[in-house]
Amino acid sequence: MSTSEQSTTACPQHDPADDSGGRLPHLWTRTLGDLTLTYVPDAGVHMIPTRVYPASDNDDWTGHGPHMTDAGHLAMGCGALLVERHGKRLLLDAGHGRISGKDPEHFQHGFDHVQTLPDHLEHLGVDPATLETVAFTHLHDDHTGWARPDAAEDPRSLFPNARWIVGKGELRGQDPASGPRLAGQSERTTAVADGTEIAEGVHAWALPGHTTGHTGWILDTGDGRRVVAFGDAMHSPVQVQHPDWEVVLDHDHAQAEHSRRRLVELLSQDDVFGFGVHFADQQLGTVDDTGHWRPWDDRTDNR
């Protein structure tokens, strides 16, 4: 990253008057090299920050206004990333799925909107039946959403012809009593090892801790850049500054912290961008030389 880029983009997201992180996610499409990336929203969630991050207290959040709503809640989103290259498509994660939004978990204040991913795909002209691959960062419900057996009238889910791809170890971490998380799970699912290429320029990166087989997906743009879709290795830009903060849903807190630190280190490198599916409306960005999340800036990050 050049000095001129840093000077024009590193400061705005630290301005307390900038509330962009408090807004909920919206549909966007960006082209990076050979890749076209589209964020497909499914639900917006307002979280109670000290319950999501139990090691934090209210005073810890006074300096993080850009990521909070006016009511003091942490804004997050749920959705999926559509990846297109040379006419081929795959989906990373599958949104939150069928939820009422009326029964939030103890760490959630409430939902803002729900069940919009199918509508957004229709708006994009994407028939879910034509998608051949859906790869998951992990198998929590807010990522398997529209791929679950009860996702649609068709028991094969919203994506009846897709194969499912997960990281090695993820299936072993499931509670058998909870039943299959994915439609046709035993027949349609492939577990892949760290480094496996699942499509042109798309490689698995093991980031365990949040779940046993939690996996990031590293996307080669074809022009020297990389984009890391890192799922729940981090839930908020705030974790870039606080990788030691445990997350209430992490399976192994020490391992999750180790994965976060590895992730921040990679995102600090030149020409590496991250995609944080829960990062409100700042999903695409990088880590600047001050150790803060710097959201994508169309003025300087486009090539």
Disulfide bonds with the S-S distance in Angstrom:
none
